Amino acid sequence: MKELVQKLRKYEIRIRKAITTQMQGDFHSVFKGTGLEFDDVRAYQYGDDVRAIDWNVSAKGHGVFVKTYREEKEQSVFLMLDVSASQTIGTGKQQKISVGKEICGVLALSAARQQSQIGIICFSDQKEKYLKPGKGVQQAYTIIKELHELQPRSGKTNLAAGIKLTLEIIKRRSIILLISDFIDVHYEKELAMLAKRHDLIVLQLQDLREQKLPPMGIVPVLDKETGKIQWLNTSGASFQRHYLQQYAQNQARVQRICQKYQANYLAIQTNEDYVPQLVNLFRLRNKSTKKSA
């Protein structure tokens, strides 16, 4: 546990130094909100957008009122981590789940340094762990410890159920980092809802062995989520073509939803250094925050 925290601290220092250097000292909070939140109501004025009218207040008979908003200076940050069995695939020690846990630890420590509220939701096809948002180093260590000790009760994936759970728990607009390999189906509607209601960042974990299956002939393949073994002809041209096509379609589906609803998207390979990729992502977010301001 001590070695893990030290490793995560080194990653965090690298991220902070890189962002500070690349942004020439003009470092905005990694977790700065990019949206607006409700502030108050005021009397309707000619030229106001009719979509901003608060009909509940106006119905009281004292005139027509519109909602006013202010920039969200501080939002709670939620880490959503998929801990299903497909996440245990990886090259060597760097499984997708271990990379996901590391990223959560790094972000928790970064949030603590910036006095941002951060919580976490771990899910498979059910709720595996939920820690409500909190501030400070103690909160970061609690998240790291809980992730280190977590033993999921289920190995199955249900992204739609995990997102629905999150939408039920988190009512106020928040920054949400969803970390998953997205090996699932029928989650598009829920992902779109999450992106519309919150400031969403999607981190898709990928592994080389998933992207290029070696032609080994007819071999038994274990489905870690169901525990069933299937015999597949991995050397067959039709199998290779169908598998790679499905993999590409899955990635394109996630990217398409993120692009449509202006959510940040980043694909992370288990065999690559994710720190510079996160740095670049945060730089892009900071630039978009400046433009919107």
C-alpha positions as CSV (number, residue, x, y, z in Angstrom):
1,M,0.0,0.0,0.0
2,K,2.9,2.4,0.9
3,E,4.6,1.6,-2.4
4,L,1.4,2.2,-4.3
5,V,0.9,5.6,-2.8
6,Q,4.5,6.6,-3.5
7,K,4.1,5.5,-7.1
8,L,0.9,7.5,-7.5
9,R,2.5,10.5,-5.9
10,K,5.3,10.4,-8.5
11,Y,2.7,10.2,-11.3
12,E,0.8,13.2,-9.8
13,I,4.0,15.3,-9.5
14,R,4.7,14.5,-13.2
15,I,1.2,15.6,-14.2
16,R,1.4,18.8,-12.2
17,K,4.9,19.7,-13.5
18,A,4.0,19.0,-17.1
19,I,0.8,21.0,-17.1
20,T,2.4,23.9,-15.4
21,T,5.3,23.9,-17.9
22,Q,3.2,23.5,-21.0
23,M,0.8,26.1,-19.9
24,Q,3.6,28.5,-19.1
25,G,2.5,28.9,-15.5
26,D,-1.1,29.7,-16.3
27,F,-2.4,26.5,-14.7
28,H,-6.2,26.3,-14.2
29,S,-7.7,23.6,-12.0
30,V,-7.8,20.2,-13.7
31,F,-11.3,19.9,-12.2
32,K,-12.6,23.4,-13.1
33,G,-16.2,23.2,-14.2
34,T,-17.1,24.2,-17.8
35,G,-20.8,24.7,-17.4
36,L,-23.4,26.9,-15.6
37,E,-25.5,26.4,-12.6
38,F,-28.8,28.0,-11.5
39,D,-28.4,31.2,-9.5
40,D,-31.7,33.1,-9.2
41,V,-34.7,34.5,-11.1
42,R,-35.4,38.1,-12.3
43,A,-38.2,39.8,-14.1
44,Y,-38.5,39.1,-17.9
45,Q,-37.0,41.8,-20.1
46,Y,-37.6,42.3,-23.8
47,G,-35.1,40.2,-25.8
48,D,-34.7,37.5,-23.1
49,D,-34.8,33.9,-24.4
50,V,-38.3,32.5,-23.8
51,R,-36.7,29.1,-23.0
52,A,-35.2,30.7,-19.8
53,I,-38.7,31.5,-18.4
54,D,-39.3,29.9,-15.0
55,W,-43.0,28.9,-15.5
56,N,-43.4,27.7,-11.9
57,V,-42.5,31.2,-10.5
58,S,-44.3,33.0,-13.2
59,A,-47.5,31.0,-12.6
60,K,-47.8,32.7,-9.1
61,G,-49.2,35.8,-10.9
62,H,-46.6,38.4,-10.0
63,G,-45.2,38.7,-13.5
64,V,-43.0,36.7,-15.9
65,F,-39.6,35.7,-14.5
66,V,-36.5,34.1,-16.1
67,K,-33.8,31.9,-14.6
68,T,-30.3,33.3,-14.3
69,Y,-27.2,31.3,-14.2
70,R,-23.6,31.7,-13.0
71,E,-20.4,29.9,-13.9
72,E,-19.7,26.8,-11.8
73,K,-16.6,27.7,-9.9
74,E,-16.4,24.4,-8.1
75,Q,-18.0,21.1,-8.9
76,S,-17.8,17.8,-7.2
77,V,-15.7,15.2,-9.1
78,F,-16.9,11.6,-9.4
79,L,-14.7,8.8,-10.6
80,M,-16.7,6.0,-12.2
81,L,-14.7,2.8,-12.5
82,D,-15.7,-0.4,-14.3
83,V,-14.4,-3.3,-12.2
84,S,-15.9,-6.1,-14.2
85,A,-13.9,-9.2,-15.2
86,S,-13.1,-8.0,-18.7
87,Q,-11.0,-5.3,-17.0
88,T,-8.5,-8.0,-15.8
89,I,-7.1,-8.5,-19.3
90,G,-3.7,-7.0,-19.8
91,T,-0.1,-7.4,-20.9
92,G,2.0,-8.6,-18.0
93,K,1.2,-6.8,-14.7
94,Q,-0.5,-3.9,-16.5
95,Q,-4.1,-5.1,-16.6
96,K,-6.8,-2.6,-17.5
97,I,-8.2,-2.7,-14.0
98,S,-4.8,-1.9,-12.5
99,V,-4.3,1.1,-14.9
100,G,-7.8,2.3,-14.1
101,K,-7.1,2.1,-10.3
102,E,-3.9,4.0,-10.8
103,I,-5.6,6.8,-12.7
104,C,-8.2,7.1,-10.0
105,G,-5.5,7.3,-7.4
106,V,-3.6,10.0,-9.3
107,L,-6.7,12.0,-9.8
108,A,-7.7,11.6,-6.1
109,L,-4.4,13.0,-5.0
110,S,-4.6,15.8,-7.6
111,A,-8.1,16.7,-6.3
112,A,-6.8,16.8,-2.7
113,R,-4.0,19.3,-3.7
114,Q,-6.6,21.6,-5.3
115,Q,-9.2,21.2,-2.5
116,S,-11.7,19.7,-4.9
117,Q,-14.5,17.4,-3.7
118,I,-14.0,13.9,-5.1
119,G,-15.9,10.7,-4.7
120,I,-16.0,7.3,-6.5
121,I,-18.4,4.8,-7.8
122,C,-17.2,1.3,-8.7
123,F,-19.5,-1.0,-10.7
124,S,-19.8,-4.3,-12.5
125,D,-23.4,-5.3,-13.3
126,Q,-24.1,-3.9,-9.8
127,K,-22.8,-1.4,-7.3
128,E,-19.5,-2.6,-6.0
129,K,-18.3,0.5,-4.0
130,Y,-19.5,4.0,-3.4
131,L,-17.6,6.8,-1.5
132,K,-19.4,10.1,-1.3
133,P,-17.4,13.2,-2.2
134,G,-14.9,14.6,0.3
135,K,-11.9,17.0,0.4
136,G,-8.4,16.6,1.5
137,V,-5.5,14.1,1.5
138,Q,-7.4,11.8,3.8
139,Q,-10.2,11.4,1.2
140,A,-7.6,10.6,-1.4
141,Y,-5.9,7.9,0.8
142,T,-9.4,6.5,1.6
143,I,-10.1,6.1,-2.2
144,I,-6.7,4.6,-2.9
145,K,-7.1,2.1,0.1
146,E,-10.6,1.1,-0.9
147,L,-9.5,0.5,-4.5
148,H,-6.5,-1.5,-3.4
149,E,-8.7,-3.8,-1.2
150,L,-11.7,-4.0,-3.5
151,Q,-12.8,-7.5,-4.5
152,P,-15.8,-7.2,-6.9
153,R,-18.7,-9.5,-6.0
154,S,-19.6,-9.9,-9.7
155,G,-17.5,-10.3,-12.8
156,K,-20.3,-9.3,-15.2
157,T,-20.6,-6.0,-17.1
158,N,-23.7,-3.8,-17.3
159,L,-22.7,-0.3,-18.3
160,A,-26.3,0.9,-18.6
161,A,-27.0,-0.2,-15.0
162,G,-23.8,1.4,-13.8
163,I,-24.7,4.7,-15.4
164,K,-28.3,4.6,-14.2
165,L,-27.0,4.1,-10.7
166,T,-24.7,7.1,-11.0
167,L,-27.6,9.3,-12.3
168,E,-29.7,8.3,-9.3
169,I,-26.9,9.1,-6.8
170,I,-25.6,12.3,-8.4
171,K,-28.3,14.9,-8.8
172,R,-26.2,18.1,-9.0
173,R,-24.2,18.7,-12.1
174,S,-20.7,17.3,-11.5
175,I,-17.5,16.4,-13.4
176,I,-17.6,12.7,-14.0
177,L,-14.7,10.6,-15.2
178,L,-16.0,7.3,-16.6
179,I,-13.2,4.7,-16.9
180,S,-14.1,1.5,-18.7
181,D,-13.2,-0.7,-21.6
182,F,-16.8,-0.4,-22.9
183,I,-17.0,-4.0,-23.8
184,D,-20.7,-4.2,-23.6
185,V,-23.9,-3.4,-25.6
186,H,-27.1,-1.4,-25.2
187,Y,-25.6,1.5,-23.1
188,E,-25.7,4.3,-25.7
189,K,-28.9,5.9,-24.4
190,E,-27.6,6.0,-20.8
191,L,-24.2,7.3,-21.8
192,A,-25.9,10.1,-23.8
193,M,-28.0,11.0,-20.7
194,L,-24.8,11.1,-18.5
195,A,-23.1,13.4,-21.0
196,K,-26.1,15.8,-21.2
197,R,-26.5,16.1,-17.4
198,H,-22.9,16.3,-16.3
199,D,-19.4,17.4,-17.5
200,L,-18.3,14.0,-18.7
201,I,-14.8,12.7,-19.4
202,V,-14.5,9.2,-20.9
203,L,-11.4,7.2,-20.5
204,Q,-11.5,4.0,-22.6
205,L,-9.0,1.4,-21.5
206,Q,-7.6,-0.8,-24.3
207,D,-5.0,-3.6,-24.5
208,L,-2.9,-4.8,-27.4
209,R,-4.1,-8.4,-27.1
210,E,-7.7,-7.3,-27.8
211,Q,-6.8,-5.3,-30.9
212,K,-4.8,-8.1,-32.6
213,L,-5.6,-11.7,-32.0
214,P,-2.8,-14.1,-33.1
215,P,-3.8,-16.8,-35.5
216,M,-3.4,-19.8,-33.2
217,G,-5.9,-22.2,-34.9
218,I,-8.8,-23.7,-33.0
219,V,-8.3,-22.8,-29.3
220,P,-10.5,-22.7,-26.1
221,V,-11.3,-19.1,-25.0
222,L,-12.5,-18.3,-21.5
223,D,-15.1,-15.6,-21.1
224,K,-14.1,-14.1,-17.8
225,E,-17.5,-12.6,-17.2
226,T,-19.6,-15.7,-17.7
227,G,-17.0,-18.4,-16.8
228,K,-17.9,-20.2,-20.0
229,I,-15.3,-21.7,-22.5
230,Q,-15.8,-21.4,-26.2
231,W,-13.8,-23.0,-29.0
232,L,-12.9,-20.5,-31.6
233,N,-11.0,-20.8,-34.9
234,T,-8.7,-17.8,-34.4
235,S,-6.9,-18.4,-37.7
236,G,-10.1,-18.2,-39.8
237,A,-10.2,-15.1,-42.0
238,S,-13.9,-14.5,-41.4
239,F,-13.4,-14.7,-37.6
240,Q,-10.5,-12.3,-37.7
241,R,-12.5,-9.9,-39.9
242,H,-15.6,-10.1,-37.8
243,Y,-13.8,-9.6,-34.5
244,L,-11.7,-6.6,-35.7
245,Q,-14.8,-5.0,-37.2
246,Q,-16.7,-5.4,-33.9
247,Y,-13.8,-3.9,-32.0
248,A,-13.6,-0.9,-34.3
249,Q,-17.3,-0.3,-34.3
250,N,-17.4,-0.4,-30.5
251,Q,-14.7,2.3,-30.2
252,A,-16.3,4.4,-32.9
253,R,-19.6,4.2,-31.1
254,V,-18.2,5.6,-27.8
255,Q,-16.3,8.4,-29.7
256,R,-19.4,9.3,-31.6
257,I,-21.5,9.8,-28.5
258,C,-18.8,11.8,-26.8
259,Q,-18.4,14.1,-29.8
260,K,-22.2,14.6,-30.1
261,Y,-22.6,15.6,-26.5
262,Q,-19.3,17.5,-26.1
263,A,-17.8,15.0,-23.7
264,N,-14.0,14.6,-23.5
265,Y,-12.7,11.3,-24.9
266,L,-9.3,9.6,-24.4
267,A,-8.3,6.0,-25.3
268,I,-5.6,4.7,-23.0
269,Q,-3.4,1.6,-23.9
270,T,-2.3,-0.5,-20.9
271,N,1.2,-0.8,-22.3
272,E,1.7,3.0,-22.7
273,D,2.5,5.8,-20.3
274,Y,-0.8,7.5,-19.5
275,V,0.6,10.5,-17.8
276,P,1.4,12.6,-20.9
277,Q,-2.0,11.6,-22.4
278,L,-3.8,12.9,-19.3
279,V,-1.7,16.1,-19.3
280,N,-2.8,16.7,-22.9
281,L,-6.4,16.1,-22.1
282,F,-6.3,18.6,-19.2
283,R,-4.6,21.1,-21.4
284,L,-7.4,20.8,-23.9
285,R,-10.0,21.2,-21.1
286,N,-8.3,24.3,-19.8
287,K,-8.2,25.8,-23.3
288,S,-11.9,25.2,-23.8
289,T,-12.7,26.7,-20.4
290,K,-10.8,29.9,-21.4
291,K,-12.7,30.1,-24.6
292,S,-16.1,29.7,-22.9
293,A,-15.1,32.3,-20.4
